[in-house]
Amino acid sequence: MTSSTIRLAEILSAVNDLGSITAAAQHLFVSQPYISRTVKETEQQLGLQLIDRSAKPTRLTYAGTQYLLGLEKVQHQLTDLDQTMRELAQSKSGHISIALSESMALQILPALGRDFLHNYPQYHLDVHEMPSLTAEKAVTDNQSDVYIGPKSPYHRDFVYRIMHAQSFSVLIPTSNTFSLARIDTANQLTPLLTQPFIGCDLQMVLGEIVRDFMASNQLFLQPALTLNSLATIQKLVERGAGWTILPTPLTTTARTIPINTNLLTYQLIMAHRTSKTNTPAMAAFLQVAQRLFRIDPTTQTKQRDH
């Protein structure tokens, strides 16, 4: 708000509280003509009457009351904004926006968010759950600060750090007669190709990774169903709806057949835009993640694909 707008809010408030332009002028240590002129000029700009001069005591019109409420609301918002900027400048507070999938949030945010908020209560964590390819785009478009999730085989606009490698498993219903204890070669999956496959949607990086794995090994199949939620896919398999390939779950009632990590794996990364420098809040978040994943900061280097 400009100084003249702030002064107008003070004038309308004083007239409203004191019941006359004269009393308002005395209260604000200005002349009565100054108040009358200021109000009149604003009324002409708005095309509305702000003060009912015929009333005794003088009072604001309905339009004047609404205008004063609006000015006060904007003033409060600007005061809050000014305080926020001062705190940021003094490193008392900060903000970090995280983009990741719902499934990734369920897996890592409970521990990561707890540790971050406990150690850095002055920082605000803003989490956006969305399909992982959309989450990547949110970061490259500068709508979020950090992407956490699987590394896409196609994305090249990130500076990233590898947090850990994640293995995959085949999940099948307990009633399925498939008998292998481990998948060491892709063609061992051939007997499953005639059965319903429940896969990750291609809006998910994991969907891309599994699709590329199947295609590169000439294992062609049409998924019976695709979803964005790993938890829902797992539940469907547990209920006998079909089979799937997912990152190895911690717990499940489905049969879990591990896939040799030399055959299929993915890297969990924490990434930000190549043109963006880490803020203190982002650096703090990275430190918490390094502790959680037991990473030595001296050995974890920033990477960029070319």
C-alpha positions as CSV (number, residue, x, y, z in Angstrom):
1,M,0.0,0.0,0.0
2,T,1.2,3.5,-0.8
3,S,1.4,6.2,2.0
4,S,-1.6,8.0,0.5
5,T,-3.7,4.7,0.7
6,I,-2.6,4.1,4.3
7,R,-3.6,7.7,5.2
8,L,-7.0,7.2,3.5
9,A,-7.5,4.1,5.7
10,E,-6.6,6.1,8.8
11,I,-9.1,8.9,7.8
12,L,-12.0,6.5,7.1
13,S,-11.3,4.7,10.4
14,A,-11.1,7.9,12.4
15,V,-14.4,9.2,10.8
16,N,-16.0,5.9,11.6
17,D,-14.8,5.9,15.2
18,L,-15.2,9.6,16.1
19,G,-18.4,10.5,14.1
20,S,-17.2,13.7,12.4
21,I,-14.6,14.9,9.9
22,T,-13.6,17.7,12.4
23,A,-12.9,15.2,15.2
24,A,-11.0,12.9,12.7
25,A,-8.8,15.9,11.6
26,Q,-8.0,16.8,15.2
27,H,-7.2,13.1,16.0
28,L,-4.9,12.8,12.9
29,F,-3.3,16.2,13.3
30,V,-4.3,17.3,9.8
31,S,-6.7,20.0,8.6
32,Q,-10.4,19.4,8.0
33,P,-10.1,20.6,4.3
34,Y,-7.3,18.0,3.7
35,I,-9.6,15.2,4.9
36,S,-12.5,16.5,2.9
37,R,-10.4,16.8,-0.3
38,T,-8.8,13.3,0.2
39,V,-12.1,11.6,0.6
40,K,-13.8,13.5,-2.2
41,E,-11.0,12.7,-4.7
42,T,-11.3,9.0,-3.8
43,E,-15.1,9.0,-4.1
44,Q,-14.7,10.6,-7.6
45,Q,-12.2,7.8,-8.6
46,L,-14.4,5.1,-7.4
47,G,-17.7,6.6,-8.4
48,L,-19.1,5.8,-5.0
49,Q,-19.9,7.8,-1.8
50,L,-17.8,6.7,1.1
51,I,-19.1,9.1,3.8
52,D,-22.7,9.9,4.6
53,R,-22.2,13.6,5.4
54,S,-25.9,14.2,6.1
55,A,-25.9,11.8,9.1
56,K,-25.3,13.0,12.6
57,P,-22.9,11.7,13.8
58,T,-21.2,11.4,10.4
59,R,-20.8,7.7,9.4
60,L,-19.4,5.6,6.6
61,T,-21.8,4.5,3.9
62,Y,-22.0,0.8,3.1
63,A,-19.5,1.2,0.3
64,G,-17.2,3.2,2.7
65,T,-17.4,0.4,5.3
66,Q,-16.5,-2.3,2.7
67,Y,-13.7,-0.1,1.3
68,L,-12.2,0.4,4.7
69,L,-12.4,-3.3,5.5
70,G,-10.7,-4.1,2.2
71,L,-7.9,-1.5,2.9
72,E,-7.4,-2.9,6.4
73,K,-7.2,-6.5,5.1
74,V,-4.6,-5.5,2.5
75,Q,-2.6,-3.6,5.1
76,H,-2.6,-6.7,7.4
77,Q,-1.5,-8.9,4.5
78,L,1.3,-6.5,3.6
79,T,2.4,-6.3,7.2
80,D,2.6,-10.1,7.4
81,L,4.5,-10.2,4.1
82,D,7.0,-7.6,5.3
83,Q,7.6,-9.7,8.5
84,T,8.1,-12.8,6.5
85,M,10.6,-11.1,4.2
86,R,12.5,-9.7,7.2
87,E,12.6,-13.2,8.8
88,L,13.9,-14.7,5.5
89,A,16.5,-12.0,5.2
90,Q,17.7,-12.7,8.8
91,S,17.6,-16.5,8.1
92,K,15.0,-16.9,10.9
93,S,12.6,-18.8,8.6
94,G,12.5,-20.2,5.2
95,H,10.4,-22.2,2.8
96,I,11.0,-25.3,0.7
97,S,8.6,-26.8,-1.8
98,I,8.8,-30.5,-2.4
99,A,7.3,-32.3,-5.4
100,L,6.9,-36.1,-5.3
101,S,4.4,-38.8,-6.0
102,E,1.8,-39.9,-3.4
103,S,3.5,-43.3,-3.2
104,M,6.9,-41.8,-2.6
105,A,5.4,-39.5,0.1
106,L,4.0,-42.5,1.9
107,Q,7.4,-44.3,1.8
108,I,9.8,-41.5,2.8
109,L,8.0,-38.4,4.1
110,P,6.9,-39.7,7.5
111,A,10.6,-40.1,8.7
112,L,12.1,-37.4,6.5
113,G,9.4,-34.8,7.4
114,R,9.5,-35.6,11.1
115,D,13.3,-35.2,11.3
116,F,13.3,-32.0,9.2
117,L,10.5,-30.3,11.2
118,H,12.1,-31.4,14.5
119,N,15.5,-30.1,13.7
120,Y,14.5,-27.0,11.7
121,P,11.2,-25.7,13.1
122,Q,11.8,-22.3,11.6
123,Y,11.4,-23.6,8.1
124,H,8.1,-24.3,6.4
125,L,7.8,-27.5,4.3
126,D,5.4,-27.3,1.4
127,V,4.6,-30.8,-0.1
128,H,2.9,-31.3,-3.4
129,E,1.9,-34.8,-4.2
130,M,1.5,-35.6,-8.0
131,P,2.5,-38.2,-10.5
132,S,6.3,-38.3,-10.6
133,L,6.7,-37.1,-14.2
134,T,4.5,-34.1,-13.3
135,A,6.6,-33.6,-10.2
136,E,9.8,-33.5,-12.3
137,K,8.2,-30.9,-14.5
138,A,7.0,-28.8,-11.5
139,V,10.7,-28.5,-10.5
140,T,12.1,-27.8,-14.0
141,D,9.3,-25.2,-14.5
142,N,10.4,-23.6,-11.1
143,Q,7.0,-24.3,-9.5
144,S,8.7,-26.4,-6.8
145,D,12.2,-26.4,-5.3
146,V,13.0,-30.1,-5.0
147,Y,12.0,-33.3,-6.7
148,I,12.3,-36.6,-4.7
149,G,11.7,-39.8,-6.6
150,P,13.0,-42.3,-9.1
151,K,15.5,-41.0,-11.7
152,S,13.8,-40.8,-15.1
153,P,15.8,-42.3,-18.0
154,Y,14.8,-39.3,-20.1
155,H,15.1,-36.2,-18.0
156,R,18.2,-34.0,-18.4
157,D,17.3,-30.7,-16.7
158,F,18.3,-31.6,-13.1
159,V,21.2,-31.3,-10.8
160,Y,20.7,-34.3,-8.5
161,R,22.1,-36.4,-5.8
162,I,21.6,-40.2,-5.6
163,M,20.1,-41.1,-2.2
164,H,20.0,-44.9,-2.7
165,A,19.4,-47.7,-5.3
166,Q,16.1,-49.5,-5.1
167,S,15.5,-53.1,-6.1
168,F,12.4,-54.5,-7.9
169,S,10.4,-57.6,-7.3
170,V,7.6,-59.4,-9.1
171,L,4.5,-59.5,-7.0
172,I,2.0,-62.3,-7.6
173,P,-1.0,-63.6,-5.8
174,T,-0.3,-66.4,-3.3
175,S,-2.5,-68.7,-5.4
176,N,-0.4,-68.3,-8.5
177,T,1.6,-71.4,-9.5
178,F,4.6,-69.5,-10.8
179,S,7.5,-71.3,-9.0
180,L,10.7,-69.3,-9.4
181,A,12.4,-68.0,-6.2
182,R,14.3,-65.2,-8.1
183,I,14.4,-63.6,-11.5
184,D,17.9,-63.6,-13.0
185,T,17.0,-63.3,-16.6
186,A,14.1,-61.4,-18.3
187,N,12.8,-64.5,-20.2
188,Q,12.0,-66.1,-16.9
189,L,9.0,-63.8,-16.9
190,T,7.5,-65.3,-20.1
191,P,5.1,-67.6,-18.3
192,L,3.4,-64.6,-16.7
193,L,2.8,-62.7,-19.9
194,T,-0.5,-64.4,-20.5
195,Q,-1.8,-63.4,-17.1
196,P,-3.3,-60.0,-16.2
197,F,-0.6,-57.4,-15.5
198,I,-1.3,-54.4,-13.3
199,G,1.2,-51.7,-13.9
200,C,2.3,-48.1,-13.0
201,D,0.8,-45.5,-15.3
202,L,3.3,-43.9,-17.7
203,Q,2.8,-40.6,-15.8
204,M,5.0,-42.3,-13.3
205,V,8.8,-42.6,-13.7
206,L,8.5,-46.2,-12.4
207,G,6.0,-46.9,-15.3
208,E,8.7,-45.6,-17.8
209,I,11.4,-47.8,-16.2
210,V,9.3,-51.0,-16.2
211,R,8.0,-50.4,-19.7
212,D,11.6,-49.8,-21.0
213,F,12.8,-53.0,-19.3
214,M,10.0,-55.1,-20.8
215,A,10.4,-53.6,-24.3
216,S,14.2,-53.9,-24.3
217,N,13.8,-57.6,-23.5
218,Q,11.0,-58.1,-26.1
219,L,8.5,-58.9,-23.4
220,F,5.4,-57.3,-24.9
221,L,2.2,-57.2,-23.0
222,Q,-0.8,-54.9,-22.6
223,P,-1.5,-54.0,-19.0
224,A,-4.9,-55.0,-17.8
225,L,-4.9,-51.9,-15.5
226,T,-2.5,-49.0,-14.8
227,L,-2.5,-46.8,-11.7
228,N,-0.5,-44.0,-10.1
229,S,-0.6,-45.5,-6.6
230,L,1.8,-48.3,-5.8
231,A,-0.2,-49.1,-2.7
232,T,-3.3,-49.7,-4.7
233,I,-1.4,-51.8,-7.2
234,Q,-0.1,-53.9,-4.4
235,K,-3.5,-54.3,-2.8
236,L,-5.0,-55.5,-6.2
237,V,-2.3,-58.1,-6.5
238,E,-2.8,-59.3,-2.9
239,R,-6.5,-59.7,-3.7
240,G,-5.7,-61.9,-6.7
241,A,-6.4,-59.4,-9.5
242,G,-3.1,-60.0,-11.4
243,W,0.7,-59.7,-11.1
244,T,3.0,-56.7,-11.2
245,I,6.6,-55.4,-11.0
246,L,7.2,-52.9,-8.2
247,P,10.0,-51.6,-6.0
248,T,10.4,-54.4,-3.4
249,P,7.8,-53.6,-0.7
250,L,8.6,-53.8,3.0
251,T,5.5,-55.8,3.8
252,T,3.0,-57.5,1.6
253,T,0.8,-60.6,1.7
254,A,1.5,-61.3,-2.0
255,R,4.3,-63.6,-3.1
256,T,7.4,-61.5,-3.6
257,I,10.0,-62.7,-6.1
258,P,13.1,-60.5,-6.2
259,I,14.6,-59.4,-9.5
260,N,18.4,-59.5,-9.8
261,T,19.6,-55.9,-9.3
262,N,21.9,-56.4,-12.3
263,L,18.7,-56.9,-14.3
264,L,16.5,-54.1,-13.0
265,T,16.9,-51.3,-10.5
266,Y,16.3,-47.6,-10.1
267,Q,18.0,-44.7,-8.3
268,L,16.1,-42.6,-5.8
269,I,17.3,-39.0,-6.3
270,M,16.9,-35.6,-4.8
271,A,17.0,-33.0,-7.6
272,H,16.6,-29.3,-8.3
273,R,16.8,-27.2,-11.4
274,T,20.2,-26.7,-12.9
275,S,20.0,-22.9,-12.8
276,K,18.9,-22.8,-9.1
277,T,21.2,-22.4,-6.2
278,N,20.4,-24.1,-2.9
279,T,18.8,-21.9,-0.3
280,P,19.6,-22.4,3.4
281,A,16.3,-24.3,3.8
282,M,17.2,-26.6,0.9
283,A,20.6,-27.2,2.3
284,A,19.1,-28.1,5.7
285,F,16.6,-30.5,4.0
286,L,19.5,-32.2,2.2
287,Q,21.4,-32.7,5.4
288,V,18.5,-34.3,7.1
289,A,18.0,-36.7,4.1
290,Q,21.7,-37.6,4.1
291,R,21.5,-38.6,7.8
292,L,18.3,-40.5,7.2
293,F,19.8,-42.5,4.3
294,R,23.2,-42.8,6.1
295,I,25.0,-40.9,3.3
296,D,28.5,-39.4,3.9
297,P,28.2,-35.8,2.6
298,T,31.8,-35.8,1.5
299,T,31.2,-38.7,-0.9
300,Q,27.8,-37.7,-2.3
301,T,28.5,-35.5,-5.3
302,K,26.1,-33.5,-7.4
303,Q,25.4,-35.0,-10.8
304,R,24.0,-33.9,-14.1
305,D,23.2,-35.9,-17.1
306,H,24.3,-34.6,-20.5
